[in-house]
Amino acid sequence: MTKIVIQARKVSKTYPTKPPVKALKGLSLQVAAGETLGLLGPNGAGKTTFIRILLGVLLPDQGRIRVGDADPVREPKKVARQVRFVPEQPFLIPAWTLWENARYWFAVWEEPWDKARVGEFLERFHLSSRADEPLTRYSRGMQQRAGLALALATHAPIIVLDEPTLGLDVLGVQETINVLQEAKGLGKTILFASHDMPFVESLADHIALIAQGRVLEVSDTESFRKRHGQEYLVLRYRPHGKDEVVTRRIRANGHFSEEQLWREVIDRGDTLVELKRELQPLSMVVQDYLQHLPPETAPQ
Amino acid sequence: MRSLTTVSLSGVLYFYYSLRAMLRQAQYGIQVLFLPALGLTIFLAVFAAMKMVHGEVQALFYPFLVYNLLNFPLGMVMQMSYGIFINPAQSNVFLATPSALNTLLARFLGESWVGLVGNFAGVIVAALIVRPIFYSLSGSLAILILLALLVPSVWLGLAAGLRLAFAHQLSQFVFLGLFAILAIPTDLPWLWVAVPFTASLYLFKQAHILWQPFLYGMAGVALWWGFSRWMLSIAYNHYRFGKGVDRR
């Protein structure tokens, strides 16, 4: 029987702000040992909140959660000994060399210092030739890869990553994919959150689709791909006098939501190519990109 | 015990690697000179004002020493704490380590060594200008109180940076604290307990050992240890509830 190392049951969290923000609404999830699970969802879906609860940094309002053999609410220290967290921004100290960072972070993580093992990991992730240089000379992608390599070099069985490709260019994303592909071979349990569907699909054994603080579905990557194989396009544009025309056109084809100055339009397939063409002469499209997220994750 | 080892090792490593990084980046050396200059500017402004009103300039030195010993652990730590907690991606990496807050404390101490060195350069220059009288016995007791106050000041600084949205502004008030220290009376026994550095300032002026202000001052320090630890624990609990400085 597969051992479950991360288990969340009906976890809820409302941030005590004015007005209160319901970030998680009864989220349930489990991750088996050695599995790579991708949390896929748009911004604001609750992925980061869930990760912070899992790490013991944030307390849930309701529900139960276990990580390894510890309860993050009562035993955050015990959780910290089993989990290495890699945030969306490079966390290593930029003025120091990679070797200096390695020595420091191993002390902070309470890992016995093993220079040979770290050297082996730096070699494996093609970092050793520049490990004596300060990180200010590294690209953002390389800094992120270096942080990840150090986290993997520890003996912690669980690795948690929050938006590991955020702010990376295509090359940086590919580097991260390569490192994580390699990491999967180490037998560690990996949980990562991302809004980038192709990235999640390229790594995860299972995908949990999250939106509005709930898990909409969990499935293996292959069946997920079959079900959500179509591409979805999100167009971002500034509200404009000619909104009416666009809104009508969009409402007929898909989902529509409003968020302050920006509006998101989600639609399927070929109609979007047409839509894009239609929007261009109106000079309304400020930014457009392929989001690849299923429409059910769109904000309500 | 394990936590203590982690904290001391990581603090020393932070200090050592920051020093190496500073030597690698030569231009940072110039910034070091600015640190004593900042504190000294305030000192010299007060010094000039006292001269103008024919005040006792010698009385300036010990308040300046107290100011430096408070500004560094309270004000600077508050600023650093706020700086890191406002960005959850960075602070969570530290909080998700076995020693959590203590690791951050070690980092702040390691990071603020430049500030500490700078502060004391300022204190030495001030001592050369004012040439204060130091009574070794009562003066030692006074310094003991000030050193014992360092720990609760650091805890309070960390707590404020973790919880208060205005911590950055508050730390700037601490930076101007010399004026408040000069204005506060130093001969009130209840104030020795409530504000222990007043006992210290009183002791610096005494040629003979006086146990009463020392004991009152130390009792006050003990209260501040308890209070600031409690504040830190409240601030951290609030942070875990989602009420930290990074709240949306």
Contacts between the chains, C-beta under 8 A, distances in Angstrom:
chain1	res1	chain2	res2	distance
A	13	B	242	7.2
A	15	B	242	4.5
A	15	B	247	6.4
A	15	B	248	6.1
A	16	B	241	6.5
A	16	B	242	5.7
A	16	B	243	5.7
A	16	B	247	7.7
A	17	B	242	7.8
A	17	B	247	5.8
A	17	B	248	5.8
A	21	B	248	6.1
A	48	B	88	7.9
A	52	B	88	7.4
A	52	B	92	6.3
A	55	B	92	6.6
A	55	B	95	7.3
A	55	B	96	4.3
A	56	B	95	8.0
A	56	B	96	7.2
A	57	B	92	5.2
A	57	B	95	4.7
A	57	B	96	6.1
A	57	B	240	6.8
A	58	B	240	5.9
A	58	B	241	7.9
A	58	B	242	6.1
A	59	B	240	4.7
A	59	B	241	5.7
A	59	B	242	7.8
A	76	B	95	7.9
A	76	B	96	7.9
A	76	B	100	6.8
A	77	B	98	5.0
A	77	B	99	7.8
A	77	B	100	7.2
A	79	B	96	7.8
A	80	B	96	5.5
A	80	B	97	5.3
A	80	B	98	4.5
A	80	B	100	7.0
A	81	B	98	5.5
A	83	B	96	6.7
A	85	B	92	6.6
A	85	B	93	6.0
A	85	B	96	4.3
A	86	B	93	7.9
A	87	B	89	3.9
A	87	B	90	7.1
A	87	B	92	6.2
A	87	B	93	5.7
A	88	B	89	5.5
A	89	B	87	7.8
A	89	B	89	4.7
A	89	B	90	7.0
A	91	B	89	7.4
A	91	B	90	6.4
A	91	B	93	4.5
A	93	B	17	7.5
A	95	B	18	7.4
A	95	B	21	3.9
A	95	B	24	7.7
A	95	B	25	6.9
A	96	B	17	5.0
A	96	B	18	8.0
A	96	B	20	7.7
A	96	B	21	5.6
A	100	B	13	8.0
A	100	B	17	4.4
A	100	B	20	7.0
A	100	B	21	7.8
A	103	B	13	6.2
A	103	B	17	7.8
A	104	B	10	6.5
A	104	B	13	4.7
A	104	B	14	6.5
A	104	B	17	6.2
A	107	B	6	6.4
A	107	B	9	4.6
A	107	B	10	4.6
A	107	B	13	5.7
A	108	B	6	6.9
A	108	B	10	5.0
A	108	B	94	7.4
A	108	B	97	5.1
A	108	B	99	7.5
A	108	B	103	5.1
A	109	B	97	5.8
A	109	B	98	7.3
A	110	B	2	6.6
A	110	B	6	5.4
A	110	B	97	7.4
A	110	B	98	4.9
A	110	B	99	7.2
A	134	B	21	6.8
A	134	B	24	6.5
A	162	B	89	7.4
